[in-house]
Amino acid sequence: MKTQTKVFLSILSTLVLMLVSVLGAFASTPAWRAAAGNAVLAKNDGLPQAAACTNMQISNPALWFATDKKGNVYPDKIIKQYPTGTSVIASGFEYNCIPKNTTIGVVYYYGGFNTEPVFSDSKKESPENKSGVFWWYIGYEDGSPLPEGDWQVEWYINKKLASKGEITVGGGKKEDIKPLPTEEEQPTEEATEEPTEEKVAEEEPSGVEDIWDFGEEEKQPAAETVTVQGKVIDGKTKKPIAGALFVVLNPGVGMQEWADKDFAEEDIYTGAKTDTRGQFTCPKELERNVTYTVAVAAKGYQLIVAEDFVIDEQQEDPVNLTIKMYK
Amino acid sequence: MSEQPMVNRQRAAWWQSAILAVVGVLVFVGIVIGLESAFQPTLSGTALLVVGVLLALVPAALWLIFFYVQDRLEPEPKKEVFKIFLVGLALAGAIGIPVTDQLFRVSDWLYRSFGSLALGSIFVVGAIETFLIYVAVRLFIYDTDEFDERSDGMVYGTAAGLGYATALNIQFILASGGAALGSAEVTVAEVALAHAAFAGVLGYFLGRAKLERERILWLPLGFLLATLLNGLFTILRSRLETGDIIMGSVTAALPTVSGLFLAGALALIVAVVVALLIQRDIARTQAQGRRAAVDAKVGDRQSNFATIALFVVLIIVGIIGWLSITGSVTTFEVAGFKGVYPDHYGVATREGDVFRVADVLGSGAEFAIQTIELQAGEGTQQVVAALAVQRGSDFAAYKVLESKEVTLNGKPALWQRFAYVDPMTLLKTLPRLVEGEDYIVVDGNRAVIITLLTAPETLPDVEPSFQQFVERLTF
């Protein structure tokens, strides 16, 4: 390999590492889907406008926007709570303009600012002389509901904390939670009546399934799903087995059927790999009283297949499993 | 007729002693488990390893002493018995364990299916272990004057088998970093008793081959029986100990002992049956007026060659099966890409991939094909940079560990090895270290990136499969 290439790679790696470390454990995981977006506001009197942008100002506290399962964000619908079953949340802020060389960083927390970040990322944003709204939505890759509780966000502009906010996910259904009226929908604007739920639905893009319309999911409360976690150990030595795979197949898919389909990933409902302590947590919750096929595999150990894995009402949430494997 | 009471006494003594020895080993294991749970010793590091290794020797020693005591008519020199024990141990450590673990990598594929379990247990592990025990006795004691009784075959065979078992047990203790002593002792005793049984069967056939004029196929028959017993024991034990998924956290539980009881029963049965056979042989010889001990040079060369030939046949079958299990591939053709991937991998193509397969129930390794459109003047360096930015953003501590220019199927390519930390966000598990390799090939106005992702400890295992995946890929 050429020296120039090595130097280039070294510098590039160093820069990436510096950026990652300075922004503070900014790292996402394949379990997340997330994306940034922005929109120019049609009218915004809240923040000063700049002809040539040099000083970026953003709203603080951070805003939270209505979302749908597909990751569509409705920046005109600012909310104060997400309903039970929400799978995508989006925080953002209003800005006056975006100067050159602006990097926007976001850090999401679950359970408090003093906890480990659950998601973080950064993005270099193109210069913009108009005011607008910037957001960054997050949700699980598999579209499963986010844990209920308080979520926090921090916004960094060029590595400096510029805005933060908090919101609650859960504790109510769509009837209880309505988007706040935006400026366009204030009585002083063209809309003269309070926005109703029906109006909100009308304004949303057609064909989009959003969190305000749960359909069938509303009939299945979140309590019907449980987190599955556990520990995989050697049945004889009792020592934890690292790197063991815990795989749950989609309901109705049996082991033989899965093997016949060449162990296709599309048949996997959820799965996890044990850490060095033999522990695992499934990223997606399992439904109670649904029969799953579960397979546990580890190098050098016999495969465990349970075709009738059911979690009934008597099992607490989360369900803790102890899995004993043998050579 | 005057010899009959002595034979009966000896037969009774074998019964009692064999039961006593098995019970002794079981009681010893029970004592270790009891002491561990009562005192919960906080041994760690070297102390734990030393105690573990010492405890690994006890069941073998108990069983060996039992057999040695039985050879009371003309006791074998302790030095010779211990020598064969050490030879068995050395052959296992120097040849047996490296060949089964490193060359055949049995643990990678043994439990993939019942067929692979049967093939690996009998034709690979069983054949190799039995052959090395055979070699220990045949080359180091069989042709000497010390081997002059039928029961000597059993004594020396058992010594070699227990030596082999001790090597396995020491490896087990070292590999598990000094496992919980009580639980470990169950495995140690099981391995010792089981190998004593296999080797005892082989020893009986060796004893008769040496001291009676048997047919050429007598010794190969004994070899085959011992090999089958070895393999069948593994299969049967795996049917007894199949693994459990238990709802709830199990903090304290007795170790699983079904395998130990199976091994104990097997050892007991083999010891008693072989002892009875030996007594019967002696009685028959005496009834026919022949001497029990005959010329020490009777053991014939042809029978030895036949045994070696049988081993070669068994191991060839094992190799063919092994290659068939580990080398079988599935072909694919996606978006102009044609190639093969290991049979036990599953398709796991995701958004942004051209194609991806994953060893879902094995190493967890993933092979992926992705493409990136290139602008005019862009080359592999731009792809490297793009990958660094993407992975640096998505994961923690991404770094390229090694990089070089290579040729892939006649095309210039850039190869790089990298690692990053997957933080496993929101999951109650430790962050995961991921290691991988990229082959980056510029193909017209696009770059083709062929990537391997796996855990660092499994990288050496999956690299050969990935190489095959890369080399047989055409586009």
Interface residues (C-beta under 8 A of the other chain):
Chain A: M1 K2 T5 K6 F8 L9 L12 S13 V16 L17 L19 V20 A25 F26 A27 S28 T29 P30 A31 W32 Y110 E116 P117 V118 F119 D121 S122 P147 Q229 K231 D234 G235 K236 T237 K238 K239 G243 L245 V247 K261 D262 F263 A264 E265 E266 I268 G271 A272 K273 T274 D275 T276 R277 Q279 F280 T281 P283 V294 A295 V296 A297 K299 G300 Y301 Q302 L303 I304 A306 F309 Q315 V319 N320 L321 T322 I323 K324 M325 Y326 K327
Chain B: S107 D108 L110 Y111 R112 S176 G177 A179 A180 S183 A184 V186 T187 S238 E241 T242 G243 D244 I245 I246 M247 G248 S249 V250 A253 P255 T256 G259 T330 H344 Y345 G346 V347 A348 T349 R350 A358 V360 L361 G362 S363 G364 Q381 V384 A385 A388 V389 G392 S393 D394 F395 A396 A397 Y398 K399 V400 S403 K404 E405 V421 D422 P423 M424 T425 L426 L427 K428 T429 L430 R432 A455 E457 T458 D461
